[in-house]
């Protein structure tokens, strides 16, 4: 991966700002899509290839093959909602094992 610029889309702590839809539009221009804060209380609806998906934990770049999607530190994960979301995506043919990663803090290094 080559070094390049980083763009961040930030909200102002309100839900339903359209951040997920904006990210979905710009995803083809980027190699990595990351969520870095928040939780599953607010999701975004994406229509991809004619099918509706509601994403609450997984970044919307998940639909583009070859993109790295990261769930970063600071994200709250509700295991039951995450697993349901992941199962729906995998049933629809999206290989999360290749596309989805998590950033883990190394608590032993200081």
N, CA, C and O of each residue as an XYZ file, in Angstrom:
440
protein
N       0.852     -1.170      0.000
C       0.000      0.000      0.000
C       0.901      1.237      0.000
O       1.848      1.319      0.782
N       0.615      2.159     -0.844
C       1.394      3.388     -0.908
C       0.817      4.428      0.036
O      -0.360      4.389      0.394
N       1.667      5.350      0.424
C       1.204      6.432      1.284
C       0.408      7.421      0.448
O       0.727      7.672     -0.714
N      -0.603      7.963      1.040
C      -1.432      8.933      0.348
C      -2.151      9.799      1.347
O      -1.824      9.816      2.534
N      -3.120     10.508      0.862
C      -3.851     11.391      1.761
C      -4.959     10.629      2.487
O      -5.395      9.562      2.056
N      -5.388     11.199      3.575
C      -6.468     10.644      4.378
C      -7.569     11.689      4.448
O      -7.307     12.860      4.721
N      -8.775     11.272      4.207
C      -9.935     12.137      4.381
C     -10.783     11.550      5.497
O     -10.917     10.332      5.609
N     -11.346     12.405      6.307
C     -12.218     11.964      7.394
C     -13.563     12.649      7.247
O     -13.638     13.850      6.990
N     -14.612     11.882      7.412
C     -15.968     12.419      7.415
C     -16.446     12.393      8.858
O     -16.610     11.326      9.449
N     -16.664     13.553      9.409
C     -17.064     13.666     10.802
C     -18.454     14.255     10.906
O     -18.832     15.140     10.139
N     -19.195     13.760     11.849
C     -20.503     14.318     12.130
C     -20.419     15.270     13.305
O     -19.351     15.498     13.873
N     -21.547     15.809     13.650
C     -21.584     16.714     14.797
C     -22.440     16.134     15.919
O     -23.197     16.838     16.587
N     -22.290     14.835     16.095
C     -22.910     14.074     17.171
C     -24.429     13.994     17.035
O     -25.127     13.760     18.021
N     -24.927     14.180     15.864
C     -26.344     13.969     15.599
C     -26.478     12.735     14.732
O     -25.615     12.463     13.896
N     -27.527     12.004     14.919
C     -27.790     10.876     14.040
C     -28.432     11.359     12.759
O     -28.824     12.520     12.646
N     -28.533     10.488     11.823
C     -29.240     10.754     10.574
C     -28.693     11.955      9.811
O     -29.448     12.745      9.245
N     -27.369     12.079      9.807
C     -26.734     13.165      9.064
C     -26.437     12.758      7.620
O     -26.160     13.611      6.777
N     -26.493     11.484      7.341
C     -26.186     11.011      5.997
C     -24.728     10.633      5.801
O     -24.271     10.496      4.666
N     -23.986     10.463      6.907
C     -22.563     10.124      6.796
C     -22.354      8.808      6.050
O     -21.480      8.719      5.188
N     -23.129      7.810      6.365
C     -22.970      6.502      5.726
C     -23.209      6.553      4.228
O     -22.505      5.893      3.464
N     -24.182      7.317      3.808
C     -24.467      7.440      2.379
C     -23.361      8.185      1.655
O     -23.025      7.846      0.520
N     -22.793      9.195      2.295
C     -21.680      9.929      1.695
C     -20.473      9.001      1.550
O     -19.832      8.974      0.500
N     -20.167      8.249      2.594
C     -19.055      7.297      2.532
C     -19.293      6.289      1.412
O     -18.368      5.958      0.671
N     -20.504      5.807      1.287
C     -20.822      4.839      0.242
C     -20.544      5.408     -1.148
O     -20.045      4.692     -2.016
N     -20.853      6.655     -1.365
C     -20.618      7.287     -2.666
C     -19.112      7.407     -2.953
O     -18.680      7.181     -4.083
N     -18.320      7.757     -1.944
C     -16.894      7.988     -2.151
C     -16.018      6.745     -2.009
O     -14.837      6.795     -2.352
N     -16.560      5.635     -1.514
C     -15.775      4.426     -1.289
C     -14.948      3.981     -2.490
O     -13.797      3.587     -2.298
N     -15.463      4.020     -3.715
C     -14.643      3.555     -4.848
C     -13.319      4.301     -5.017
O     -12.413      3.787     -5.673
N     -13.186      5.483     -4.450
C     -11.973      6.278     -4.606
C     -10.927      5.999     -3.524
O      -9.843      6.582     -3.559
N     -11.229      5.122     -2.567
C     -10.356      4.880     -1.430
C     -10.026      3.403     -1.290
O     -10.759      2.544     -1.779
N      -8.914      3.116     -0.616
C      -8.496      1.736     -0.356
C      -9.036      1.219      0.966
O      -9.279      0.022      1.117
N      -9.225      2.125      1.932
C      -9.617      1.744      3.291
C     -10.821      2.569      3.725
O     -10.871      3.780      3.510
N     -11.786      1.896      4.337
C     -12.951      2.557      4.922
C     -12.981      2.133      6.388
O     -12.958      0.940      6.692
N     -13.033      3.104      7.291
C     -12.962      2.781      8.719
C     -14.051      3.494      9.503
O     -14.399      4.640      9.218
N     -14.577      2.794     10.490
C     -15.430      3.410     11.518
C     -14.547      3.573     12.733
O     -13.784      2.670     13.076
N     -14.640      4.718     13.389
C     -13.734      4.938     14.512
C     -14.437      5.353     15.782
O     -13.768      5.541     16.798
N     -15.717      5.505     15.783
C     -16.437      5.873     17.001
C     -17.903      5.525     16.820
O     -18.365      5.247     15.714
N     -18.604      5.546     17.906
C     -20.048      5.315     17.837
C     -20.425      3.870     18.102
O     -19.589      3.025     18.425
N     -21.697      3.625     17.956
C     -22.211      2.295     18.222
C     -23.373      1.971     17.314
O     -23.645      2.698     16.358
N     -24.061      0.882     17.608
C     -25.124      0.409     16.731
C     -26.471      1.114     16.913
O     -27.472      0.710     16.321
N     -26.491      2.154     17.723
C     -27.760      2.840     17.953
C     -28.240      3.585     16.713
O     -29.435      3.842     16.568
N     -27.326      3.931     15.828
C     -27.710      4.627     14.597
C     -27.078      3.898     13.424
O     -25.857      3.753     13.365
N     -27.882      3.449     12.515
C     -27.364      2.749     11.351
C     -27.621      3.549     10.102
O     -28.248      4.607     10.140
N     -27.138      3.041      9.007
C     -27.440      3.671      7.740
C     -27.903      2.607      6.753
O     -27.438      1.468      6.760
N     -28.821      3.018      5.920
C     -29.412      2.112      4.951
C     -28.740      2.327      3.605
O     -28.651      3.452      3.113
N     -28.272      1.243      3.023
C     -27.622      1.279      1.722
C     -28.386      0.352      0.784
O     -28.706     -0.781      1.143
N     -28.673      0.832     -0.399
C     -29.231     -0.020     -1.447
C     -28.063     -0.358     -2.355
O     -27.517      0.524     -3.018
N     -27.675     -1.628     -2.394
C     -26.542     -2.043     -3.210
C     -26.980     -3.197     -4.094
O     -27.489     -4.212     -3.618
N     -26.772     -3.020     -5.384
C     -27.178     -4.009     -6.380
C     -28.638     -4.424     -6.176
O     -28.985     -5.602     -6.267
N     -29.483     -3.423     -5.896
C     -30.917     -3.641     -5.785
C     -31.395     -4.242     -4.475
O     -32.588     -4.499     -4.316
N     -30.491     -4.470     -3.541
C     -30.879     -5.052     -2.254
C     -30.606     -4.053     -1.130
O     -29.583     -3.368     -1.126
N     -31.531     -3.982     -0.185
C     -31.436     -3.050      0.935
C     -30.684     -3.695      2.103
O     -30.983     -4.817      2.511
N     -29.707     -2.963      2.627
C     -28.937     -3.393      3.795
C     -28.954     -2.270      4.822
O     -28.829     -1.096      4.473
N     -29.108     -2.635      6.088
C     -28.991     -1.663      7.172
C     -27.716     -2.014      7.933
O     -27.604     -3.079      8.540
N     -26.761     -1.090      7.884
C     -25.475     -1.300      8.542
C     -25.426     -0.477      9.821
O     -25.678      0.728      9.811
N     -25.099     -1.141     10.912
C     -25.024     -0.474     12.206
C     -23.606     -0.502     12.773
O     -23.213      0.399     13.514
N     -22.848     -1.525     12.430
C     -21.493     -1.672     12.964
C     -20.440     -1.787     11.873
O     -19.307     -1.341     12.053
N     -20.799     -2.370     10.765
C     -19.858     -2.660      9.691
C     -19.793     -1.472      8.734
O     -20.833     -0.948      8.335
N     -18.588     -1.040      8.361
C     -18.448      0.092      7.440
C     -19.112     -0.173      6.083
O     -19.175     -1.312      5.620
N     -19.600      0.887      5.466
C     -20.331      0.722      4.203
C     -19.435      0.393      3.020
O     -19.942      0.107      1.935
N     -18.121      0.424      3.194
C     -17.217     -0.004      2.135
C     -17.198     -1.505      1.939
O     -16.525     -2.002      1.036
N     -17.919     -2.230      2.763
C     -17.936     -3.692      2.742
C     -18.434     -4.254      1.411
O     -18.132     -5.399      1.073
N     -19.182     -3.471      0.665
C     -19.754     -3.949     -0.587
C     -18.755     -3.947     -1.738
O     -18.970     -4.628     -2.741
N     -17.679     -3.202     -1.610
C     -16.691     -3.105     -2.682
C     -15.548     -4.077     -2.454
O     -14.784     -3.941     -1.499
N     -15.435     -5.064     -3.341
C     -14.378     -6.053     -3.238
C     -13.022     -5.364     -3.340
O     -12.843     -4.447     -4.141
N     -12.085     -5.802     -2.537
C     -10.752     -5.234     -2.572
C     -10.548     -4.073     -1.618
O      -9.423     -3.598     -1.466
N     -11.602     -3.605     -0.974
C     -11.475     -2.521      0.003
C     -11.245     -3.131      1.379
O     -11.805     -4.176      1.711
N     -10.422     -2.472      2.165
C     -10.212     -2.887      3.545
C     -11.168     -2.079      4.403
O     -11.180     -0.850      4.335
N     -11.958     -2.750      5.197
C     -12.914     -2.114      6.105
C     -12.466     -2.384      7.527
O     -12.211     -3.528      7.904
N     -12.373     -1.321      8.311
C     -11.850     -1.440      9.668
C     -12.877     -0.931     10.668
O     -13.475      0.130     10.489
N     -13.067     -1.711     11.720
C     -13.835     -1.257     12.876
C     -12.787     -0.881     13.909
O     -12.113     -1.753     14.457
N     -12.645      0.401     14.176
C     -11.562      0.899     15.013
C     -11.887      0.965     16.479
O     -13.007      0.699     16.915
N     -10.859      1.330     17.230
C     -11.031      1.554     18.670
C     -12.073      2.636     18.879
O     -12.162      3.577     18.090
N     -12.839      2.513     19.908
C     -13.854      3.512     20.213
C     -15.230      3.147     19.694
O     -16.214      3.812     20.018
N     -15.311      2.096     18.889
C     -16.625      1.649     18.411
C     -17.237      0.706     19.438
O     -16.562     -0.163     19.989
N     -18.508      0.895     19.677
C     -19.244      0.016     20.580
C     -19.897     -1.064     19.725
O     -20.580     -0.766     18.745
N     -19.680     -2.312     20.104
C     -20.246     -3.433     19.354
C     -21.244     -4.166     20.246
O     -20.908     -4.594     21.350
N     -22.465     -4.304     19.756
C     -23.461     -5.151     20.416
C     -23.358     -6.511     19.716
O     -23.756     -6.633     18.558
N     -22.836     -7.525     20.392
C     -22.559     -8.796     19.723
C     -23.745     -9.385     18.950
O     -23.563     -9.896     17.844
N     -24.932     -9.322     19.506
C     -26.087     -9.901     18.820
C     -26.417     -9.149     17.527
O     -26.713     -9.769     16.505
N     -26.367     -7.821     17.571
C     -26.648     -7.027     16.372
C     -25.542     -7.182     15.343
O     -25.811     -7.274     14.145
N     -24.300     -7.211     15.806
C     -23.179     -7.390     14.888
C     -23.272     -8.730     14.163
O     -23.098     -8.794     12.946
N     -23.544     -9.790     14.901
C     -23.619    -11.123     14.286
C     -24.770    -11.211     13.289
O     -24.626    -11.834     12.237
N     -25.900    -10.601     13.601
C     -27.028    -10.604     12.665
C     -26.663     -9.850     11.389
O     -26.973    -10.297     10.284
N     -26.012     -8.719     11.548
C     -25.571     -7.919     10.397
C     -24.568     -8.708      9.551
O     -24.686     -8.755      8.327
N     -23.583     -9.326     10.205
C     -22.568    -10.106      9.500
C     -23.190    -11.290      8.763
O     -22.821    -11.579      7.625
N     -24.122    -11.966      9.406
C     -24.778    -13.121      8.774
C     -25.556    -12.690      7.535
O     -25.511    -13.369      6.509
N     -26.262    -11.576      7.621
C     -27.020    -11.075      6.469
C     -26.083    -10.770      5.295
O     -26.382    -11.111      4.151
N     -24.959    -10.134      5.585
C     -24.005     -9.803      4.529
C     -23.375    -11.057      3.923
O     -23.242    -11.160      2.704
N     -22.993    -11.999      4.766
C     -22.389    -13.226      4.252
C     -23.390    -14.051      3.448
O     -23.021    -14.656      2.442
N     -24.640    -14.082      3.873
C     -25.683    -14.788      3.118
C     -25.869    -14.153      1.741
O     -26.174    -14.840      0.766
N     -25.684    -12.840      1.673
C     -25.823    -12.122      0.403
C     -24.565    -12.240     -0.463
O     -24.533    -11.726     -1.581
N     -23.525    -12.917      0.050
C     -22.343    -13.173     -0.756
C     -21.142    -12.288     -0.506
O     -20.204    -12.295     -1.303
N     -21.141    -11.531      0.569
C     -20.013    -10.658      0.883
C     -19.103    -11.350      1.892
O     -19.514    -11.633      3.017
N     -17.863    -11.622      1.485
C     -16.917    -12.369      2.302
C     -16.272    -11.452      3.338
O     -15.305    -10.749      3.046
N     -16.814    -11.469      4.537
C     -16.320    -10.572      5.589
C     -14.914    -10.942      6.051
O     -14.173    -10.080      6.523
N     -14.542    -12.200      5.924
C     -13.203    -12.608      6.370
C     -12.109    -11.942      5.540
O     -11.000    -11.738      6.033
N     -12.401    -11.609      4.313
C     -11.439    -10.943      3.444
C     -11.548     -9.420      3.509
O     -10.576     -8.721      3.225
N     -12.703     -8.904      3.875
C     -12.962     -7.473      3.756
C     -13.014     -6.712      5.074
O     -12.846     -5.492      5.078
N     -13.242     -7.394      6.190
C     -13.478     -6.712      7.461
C     -12.366     -7.013      8.455
O     -11.987     -8.166      8.658
N     -11.854     -5.956      9.068
C     -10.768     -6.081     10.041
C     -11.113     -5.231     11.258
O     -11.976     -4.356     11.197
N     -10.430     -5.501     12.353
C     -10.615     -4.656     13.533
C      -9.263     -4.156     13.997
O      -8.245     -4.827     13.831
N      -9.267     -2.994     14.569
C      -8.055     -2.435     15.129
C      -8.067     -2.779     16.601
O      -8.992     -2.420     17.330
N      -7.032     -3.477     17.030
C      -6.978     -3.864     18.436
C      -5.841     -3.143     19.120
O      -4.728     -3.062     18.600
N      -6.131     -2.638     20.256
C      -5.141     -1.927     21.050
C      -4.240     -2.938     21.743
O      -4.729     -3.892     22.349
N      -2.930     -2.738     21.658
C      -1.988     -3.587     22.356
C      -1.822     -3.049     23.764
O      -1.051     -2.113     23.980
N      -2.529     -3.620     24.721
C      -2.551     -3.101     26.094
C      -1.270     -3.392     26.864
O      -1.063     -2.855     27.952
N      -0.403     -4.244     26.303
C       0.825     -4.570     27.019
C       1.966     -3.613     26.732
O       2.953     -3.581     27.467
N       1.837     -2.833     25.670
C       2.871     -1.854     25.328
C       2.469     -0.488     25.852
O       1.321     -0.073     25.697
N       3.368      0.182     26.446
C       3.096      1.534     26.943
C       4.311      2.402     26.743
O       4.292      3.581     27.095
